[in-house]
Amino acid sequence: MQLSFRKVSGESGLRSLAELGHGEAATLLHLDLPHDFANRLMELGFLPGSPVCAAFSAPGGDPRVFRVEGAEIALRRETALHIMISPAPVAAL
């Protein structure tokens, strides 16, 4: 299920949350995840249109911690690959 903030088909430069560099911020566009999983992430603050910032990661690089809506949430790379962000960063959180 795709839960979108805006229509993204045809946009160039679309990136996944997994590609966000340490300390880099962006805006969430849509979650391309199963409905139940997407709903749970939205309850945690991963709402389309929300700013998100990459914080830190485990020593092996997975999972990574992201700051969203004042919380720090750890996500596996496999999950972050299905969360799309805007190509233009927003102000750091």
C-alpha positions as CSV (number, residue, x, y, z in Angstrom):
1,M,0.0,0.0,0.0
2,Q,1.3,3.4,-0.9
3,L,0.3,6.3,1.5
4,S,1.3,9.5,-0.2
5,F,1.5,13.2,0.7
6,R,1.5,14.1,-3.0
7,K,1.7,12.4,-6.3
8,V,5.3,11.4,-7.0
9,S,5.2,9.5,-10.2
10,G,7.6,11.1,-12.7
11,E,9.6,13.0,-10.1
12,S,13.3,12.7,-10.6
13,G,15.8,12.5,-7.7
14,L,13.4,10.5,-5.5
15,R,15.4,8.9,-2.7
16,S,14.7,6.4,0.1
17,L,15.2,7.1,3.8
18,A,18.0,4.5,3.7
19,E,20.0,6.9,1.5
20,L,19.9,9.8,4.0
21,G,23.3,10.7,5.3
22,H,24.2,11.1,8.9
23,G,22.8,14.5,10.2
24,E,21.0,15.1,6.9
25,A,17.3,16.1,6.9
26,A,14.5,15.6,4.4
27,T,10.7,15.5,4.1
28,L,8.9,12.2,4.1
29,L,6.9,11.7,0.9
30,H,5.3,8.3,1.1
31,L,5.5,4.8,2.7
32,D,5.6,1.9,0.3
33,L,4.9,-0.7,3.0
34,P,2.2,-3.2,3.9
35,H,-0.8,-1.4,5.4
36,D,-0.4,-2.6,9.0
37,F,3.3,-1.8,9.1
38,A,2.8,1.7,7.4
39,N,0.0,2.5,10.0
40,R,2.3,1.6,12.9
41,L,5.1,3.8,11.5
42,M,2.6,6.7,11.0
43,E,1.6,6.3,14.7
44,L,5.2,6.8,15.6
45,G,5.4,10.0,13.5
46,F,6.4,8.9,10.0
47,L,3.7,10.9,8.3
48,P,3.9,12.1,4.8
49,G,5.0,15.8,4.8
50,S,6.9,15.4,8.2
51,P,10.6,16.4,8.5
52,V,13.0,13.5,9.3
53,C,16.7,13.5,10.2
54,A,19.2,10.7,10.2
55,A,20.8,10.4,13.6
56,F,23.2,7.6,14.3
57,S,23.5,3.9,13.5
58,A,24.6,0.6,15.1
59,P,28.3,-0.3,14.7
60,G,27.5,-2.5,11.7
61,G,25.3,0.2,10.2
62,D,22.0,-1.5,10.7
63,P,19.6,-0.5,12.3
64,R,19.8,3.3,11.9
65,V,18.1,5.9,14.1
66,F,16.0,8.6,12.6
67,R,14.5,11.7,14.4
68,V,10.9,12.4,13.5
69,E,8.3,14.3,15.5
70,G,10.6,14.7,18.5
71,A,11.3,11.0,18.8
72,E,14.2,8.8,17.8
73,I,13.1,5.6,16.0
74,A,15.4,2.8,14.9
75,L,14.6,1.2,11.6
76,R,16.3,-1.6,9.7
77,R,17.7,-0.7,6.2
78,E,15.2,-3.0,4.6
79,T,12.3,-0.9,6.0
80,A,14.0,2.4,5.3
81,L,14.3,1.5,1.6
82,H,10.5,1.6,1.4
83,I,10.1,5.1,2.9
84,M,10.5,7.7,0.2
85,I,11.8,11.2,0.9
86,S,12.0,14.5,-0.9
87,P,15.2,15.2,-2.9
88,A,15.5,18.6,-1.2
89,P,16.5,18.6,2.4
90,V,14.6,20.6,5.1
91,A,16.1,22.4,8.1
92,A,17.8,20.1,10.5
93,L,15.7,18.9,13.4
